[in-house]
Amino acid sequence: MSSEQKQAGVGIVGFGTVGAGVAQGLIQNHELILSRTGVSIKLQKIADLDIESDRGVDVPAEVLTTSSDELINDPAVDIVVELVGGTTFAKALTLQALEAGKSVVTANKALLAEHGEEIFAAATKHHAEIYYEASIAGGIPVVKALREGFVGNNIDSVYGILNGTCNYILTRMEDEGILFDDVLKQAQEAGFAEADPTLDIDGFDTAHKICLLANLAFGKSVKMNEIHIEGIRGLSMLDLNFAKDAGYNIKLLAVMKRSEEGIEVRVNPALIPHSHLLSSVRGPFNAVFMRGDLVGDSMLYGAGAGRFPTASAVISDITDVAINQAANAKGRLPSNYTYGEDLKLIPPNEGTRRFYLRLLLLDEAGAMGKVSDVLGDFGISIASVIQHEEHEENSVPVIYLTQNCQESDFNMAIDKINQLEVVISEAVRYIIDDFS
């Protein structure tokens, strides 16, 4: 495509929920996009194994094909949109498109988190681009914010609620007192959770996204096996209620923080204060809270999934690529960053933080003192202790909120506490994030 043409052809591989949303958006808002960008973006091809089912969008029959090869090799297709999901065929398809010199737009966080190094290298080698706004937080423009809006900032921290399924479950549990397993079943029936919810509730979906965010925030490549990943499976109503009484909500939090020791990257359920903006994020919505040295605190909020929110992000990327090509400015922004590769990644289960600790103790004199003694032996100071009424016969739940301590010390203390005769069941612990 020459710069004088001011037009770009798009091919979509994967005509599912999001693919249909992208097609509809490109067709119905064609003139709007043209008026705002000066580039005519035309839907040239859609490839899917099923081109017969009704997707609720009217596309010309000649646009449809069952062959992704036909789509990639079509000279009228400048931009390939990968929306098939997974990491096998999607990887092969993406590399094939890049090798053909076609830029790629994708919503596939798992693909980039697991194979990003190879894919980004291929994009550079073949003078193509890869954009991935929709892969992190649906319709929220967090990639553009970090790459462009905050480009002049050293990013100190990024906190994200990045999985709508988990946030929906936690909100329902907190607001309605419904047990985890029951809410999960209802979420599946309502379409908010997959039939196999493992990726969501065990934190892996959020971890895929945080790998990409960490590179955008700190310029360092982070792999899944290098970070702490903990989900919300089996979260107890007891802990949601006790946290609420203490002034906190529990959220599945993606955390990226810079300190003198290096950068911390983790995914875990965390207690966050009622007063913090992230505490107000309810239901299936996502939010990203960022702190830069110039801009200070900033939060982006919106729908983290869904046909049209995700399509909105994909179309934004398509438009960026089309503008770059029309201006002969391919590579205007790097696909990924390497300037922070020398930063130390703090290993999982290290670092300094506060903790929530719930114990079920024998209701006898001195039981709490024995626990306090163990915590003191490991240099862990207690911020507050909450003792509730008798839970079951001769037992009482006790909540400890700690001051900042080394996680490795806290874990050793927990191992010893679990061995005490006054402890009836294994300790339950969560991180407290005060955003300091």
C-alpha positions, 0 to 999 in steps of 0.5 A: 500500500502506498502512502498516497492511497490512504487506505488499508485492507483488513483480514480477520481470522476467527469469526466468533463473538469478537470477530463478528464485533470487529466486522460490524464495527468496521462496517458501520463506523467506516465513515467515522473512522475515515473522517477521524484518521483520513484512512479508508479501512476496508474489510477484505476477508474473513476466514473461519472453518464455519462461514455458514452460521449467522453471526448477526452481522451482514458481510458480503459472501465474497469476503468469507473464506475457510482458508487462512492461507487465502486471506494472508496471501491476498494482496488486498489484505494489509493487516491480519487480525488474529482472533482464533485464540489458543497458542498453537494454530494462532502462533503459526498463523501469526508468524506466517502473516508476519513473514509475509510482511503483514502487520498483525492485530491480536487479542491473544494474551496467552500467545504473547505471554508464552511466545512473545519473544519469538513473535516480536522478533519476527515482527522486527525481522520482517518490518511488520507490526504487532498490536495487542490492546485487546489482549489485556483489559478488553475495551480499556486502552491501557496499552496505549496509555502506557506506550503513549500517554505516559511515555514520559513517566517512570512507572512506579507501580501498576495494580490491576483487576484484570479478570471479570469472572473473578471480580464478578464472583467476589462481588456476588459473594461479598454483596449476597453472601453466596458461597464460592462454588455456588457463585461459580456455577451461576457465573457459568450459567450466565456466561460470565465463566467458562465451563472449565474456569481454571484459567480464570479462577486460578489466576493464569489469565491475569498472569498472561496479562501481567507479563505484557503489562510488566514489559510496557511498564518497566521494559523487562520481559517477564515469563510466567514461571518467574512470577507468583500466581495465586487464584481465588479458588475456594475463597471462604466467606469467612475471610470476605466478611472478616476483611470487610469488618477490618475495612478491606475488600478482597480482590484478585490483584495483578501487581507490578511494583518498582523498588530499590531491590528491583521489580515485583510482579505477582498475581494473588487475592489481596485485601485492599482498603475500602477507601481505594478506588480499586475497591469500588470496581464491581461485577465483571468490570476491570480497572488498572491503577497506575502511578508515574513519577510525573502524572502521579496516580491514574486509573482506567476503568471499563468492560474487560471483555465482551463482543463490542468492548473487545472489538473496540480495542481491536479496531483501535489497533487496526486504525493505528496500524493503518495510519502508520502504513499510510504515513510510511511510519511502520515501527513508529512504536516498538512492539516490545521493550528491552530497556529494562532487562537489567532490572532485577525481578524479585523472586516469588515469595520474597519482598516486604509486605503486610499480611492478613492471617486467620487462625482457628484456635482452641478456646483456652488461655494462652493460645493467642500468646503462643501464636504471637510468640512465634510471630515475634520470633521471626521479627513480625510485628502485629498491627491488630488482632481481632478475636471473634466469638466462639466458632464451634465447640471450644474453638475461636477464629482469630485474625492477625493483621501484620505490619510490613515484614519479609514474606520469607520470614512470614512463611516460615512463621506460618509453618511453625504456627501450623504445628502448634497444638492450639491451632485446629486447622491450617492457617489462611493468609492473604497479602494486604496491599495499601498502595504505599 
